[in-house]
């Protein structure tokens, strides 16, 4: 069988697995959400990448001598809710902009197997619904403990933590200079101005 090298070769109505995902030979990155293939709609902007770099740098510096690790996209996060952990059973593979993982047993050569402790997504105009609705629900369902959504144009970050009932509760809305608290890493100090410094 000829290799799958372009997303146009796939049936958008079909459900796929991580085993299928591994066989594809695309030049672009894609995600799977409950078996449905999701194409990255556009390349990240320089503004998007600057925010990722700023956040990653601060988190990485904080975690240098701690057990948690931080990763940036492209980094496969395989979510297992309601499935087994075999390649042919996994139906959700996402690539969050930033993932913080404290259970190092979840990390393998292919990425993260299971839910990270904290995910950050930087919203692009093309990813607004994906990040604020689809992934919001998906991450809560898979018990990602903390979810931050950053809006570069508005220079706002909204932070959510998973409640005992399995729903995200808003823990902070940050739109001006001052500390931003992480429920996953309470000792971490992040100032809003350090994230949006390139825009000030």
C-alpha positions in Angstrom: 0.0 0.0 0.0 1.3 3.5 -0.9 2.1 5.7 2.0 -0.3 8.4 3.1 1.6 11.6 2.4 -1.2 14.2 2.2 -4.3 14.8 4.3 -6.4 14.8 1.1 -5.9 11.1 0.9 -7.9 10.5 4.1 -11.6 10.2 4.5 -12.7 13.1 6.8 -15.7 11.1 7.9 -13.7 8.1 9.0 -12.5 7.5 12.6 -8.7 7.0 13.0 -6.4 5.8 15.7 -2.9 6.6 16.9 -1.7 3.6 15.0 -3.0 5.2 11.8 -1.5 8.5 12.8 1.9 7.0 13.2 1.7 5.6 9.6 1.1 9.0 8.0 3.9 10.8 6.3 2.7 14.4 6.3 4.9 17.5 6.1 2.3 19.3 8.4 1.2 18.5 11.9 -2.3 17.2 12.6 -4.2 16.2 15.7 -6.8 13.5 16.3 -9.8 14.3 18.5 -11.9 11.3 19.3 -10.9 9.7 16.1 -11.5 12.7 13.9 -8.5 14.2 12.0 -7.9 17.9 12.7 -5.6 19.8 10.4 -3.6 22.7 11.8 -5.4 25.6 10.2 -2.5 28.0 9.8 1.1 28.4 10.8 1.7 30.1 14.2 2.4 33.9 14.0 5.5 35.5 15.4 3.3 36.9 18.2 2.1 33.4 19.0 5.6 32.0 19.1 6.9 34.8 21.2 4.3 34.1 23.9 5.1 30.4 23.8 8.8 31.2 24.2 8.3 33.6 27.1 6.0 31.2 29.0 8.2 28.2 28.3 11.3 30.0 29.3 9.9 31.0 32.7 8.4 27.6 33.4 11.5 25.7 32.3 13.8 27.9 34.5 11.6 27.2 37.5 11.5 23.4 36.9 15.2 22.9 36.2 15.8 21.1 39.5 12.4 19.7 40.0 10.7 16.6 38.9 8.1 18.2 36.6 9.0 18.8 32.9 7.7 21.3 30.4 7.4 20.7 26.6 6.3 22.8 23.6 4.6 21.8 20.4 5.2 19.7 18.4 4.8 17.2 21.2 2.2 14.4 21.0 -0.1 14.1 24.0 -2.1 10.9 23.8 -5.3 11.2 25.9 -6.7 7.9 27.1 -10.1 8.7 28.6 -12.5 5.8 27.7 -9.9 4.0 25.6 -7.0 1.6 26.3 -3.4 2.7 25.9 -2.6 0.6 22.8 -1.8 2.4 19.6 -4.8 1.0 17.9 -7.1 2.0 20.8 -6.0 5.6 21.3 -8.2 8.0 19.4 -7.1 11.4 20.7 -3.6 12.9 20.0 -3.2 16.6 20.5 -0.2 18.9 20.4 -0.7 21.6 23.1 1.4 24.7 22.8 2.8 24.0 26.3 2.5 20.9 28.5 3.7 20.5 32.0 4.0 16.9 33.2 4.9 15.9 36.8 4.3 12.2 36.5 7.4 11.3 34.6 6.1 7.8 34.0 3.8 9.3 31.4 6.7 10.5 29.3 8.1 8.2 26.6 10.0 8.7 23.4 6.8 9.5 21.5 5.5 12.2 23.9 3.1 11.9 26.8 0.8 9.0 27.4 -2.0 10.3 29.5 -3.1 13.8 30.8 -0.5 16.5 31.6 -0.9 18.3 34.8 -1.1 21.7 33.1 -1.7 22.7 29.5 -1.4 26.2 27.9 -2.9 27.0 24.5 -2.2 30.3 22.6 -5.3 31.2 20.6 -5.0 32.0 16.9 -8.0 33.5 15.1 -8.4 30.1 13.3 -8.2 28.1 16.6 -10.6 30.2 18.8 -13.4 27.6 18.9 -11.0 24.7 19.1 -9.1 26.1 22.1 -12.1 27.6 24.0 -14.7 24.9 23.4 -13.5 21.7 21.9 -10.2 21.4 23.8 -11.7 23.1 26.9 -14.2 20.2 27.2 -11.7 17.6 26.0 -9.0 18.5 28.6 -11.6 18.6 31.4 -13.0 15.2 30.3 -9.4 13.8 30.4 -8.7 15.3 33.8 -6.0 17.8 32.8 -5.7 19.6 36.2 -5.1 23.1 34.9 -5.8 24.8 31.6 -4.6 28.3 30.6 -5.8 30.1 27.4 -3.8 33.0 26.2 -5.3 35.6 23.8 -2.4 37.5 22.1 -4.5 40.3 20.5 -6.2 41.2 23.8 -3.2 40.4 25.9 -5.3 38.3 28.3 -4.7 35.0 29.9 -7.6 33.1 31.5 -6.7 30.3 34.0 -8.9 27.3 34.9 -8.5 24.5 37.4 -10.3 21.2 37.5 -12.9 21.0 40.2 -13.7 17.8 42.2 -16.8 17.5 40.0 -14.6 17.3 36.9 -15.4 20.7 35.5 -13.1 23.7 34.9 -13.5 26.6 37.2 -12.0 30.0 36.4 -9.2 30.8 38.8 -7.9 34.0 37.2 -8.2 36.5 34.4 -5.0 38.4 33.8 -4.9 41.5 31.6 -2.3 43.8 33.3 1.0 43.7 35.0 0.9 41.5 38.2 1.4 37.9 39.3 -0.4 35.0 37.6 -0.9 32.1 39.9 -0.7 28.5 38.8 -2.7 25.9 40.8 -0.4 23.1 39.5 2.9 24.9 40.5 1.8 27.3 43.3 5.4 28.3 44.0 6.0 29.4 40.4 6.1 33.2 40.0 4.9 34.4 36.5 4.2 38.1 35.9 1.8 39.1 33.1 4.3 41.7 32.0 7.0 39.1 31.5 4.8 37.2 29.1 3.6 40.2 27.0 6.8 42.2 27.3 7.4 42.3 23.6 4.1 44.1 23.1 4.6 46.7 25.9 
